[in-house]
Amino acid sequence: MKVIAEGIETEQQKQLLINSGCDFGQGYLFSKPVSAEEFEKLLS
């Protein structure tokens, strides 16, 4: 089973999750919410 953490806001939270074996994460530490158009620009 893969684990996804939501709401990661600090580097300390990220490190705790990495050390705990969390597979994926999302939150303001990485990016604010973006529209579909903004997301496409990030990928190009």
C-alpha positions as CSV (number, residue, x, y, z in Angstrom):
1,M,0.0,0.0,0.0
2,K,1.3,3.4,-0.9
3,V,1.0,6.3,1.6
4,I,0.3,9.9,0.6
5,A,0.7,12.7,3.3
6,E,-1.3,15.9,2.9
7,G,-0.7,19.3,4.4
8,I,3.1,19.3,4.6
9,E,4.1,22.8,5.5
10,T,7.6,22.5,7.1
11,E,10.9,20.8,6.3
12,Q,10.7,19.1,9.7
13,Q,7.4,17.5,8.7
14,K,8.8,16.4,5.4
15,Q,11.8,14.8,7.1
16,L,9.6,13.0,9.6
17,L,7.5,11.5,6.8
18,I,10.6,10.5,4.8
19,N,12.1,8.8,7.8
20,S,8.7,7.1,8.4
21,G,8.7,5.6,4.9
22,C,6.0,7.8,3.4
23,D,5.8,7.4,-0.3
24,F,4.3,10.7,-1.5
25,G,3.5,14.1,0.0
26,Q,1.8,17.4,-0.9
27,G,1.4,20.7,0.8
28,Y,2.4,24.4,0.9
29,L,6.0,23.4,1.4
30,F,6.1,22.3,-2.2
31,S,3.5,24.6,-3.9
32,K,0.4,26.7,-3.3
33,P,-2.8,25.4,-5.0
34,V,-2.7,26.1,-8.7
35,S,-5.3,26.0,-11.5
36,A,-5.2,23.4,-14.3
37,E,-3.7,26.0,-16.6
38,E,-0.9,26.9,-14.1
39,F,-0.2,23.2,-13.6
40,E,0.3,22.7,-17.3
41,K,2.8,25.5,-17.4
42,L,4.7,23.9,-14.5
43,L,5.0,20.7,-16.5
44,S,6.3,22.4,-19.6
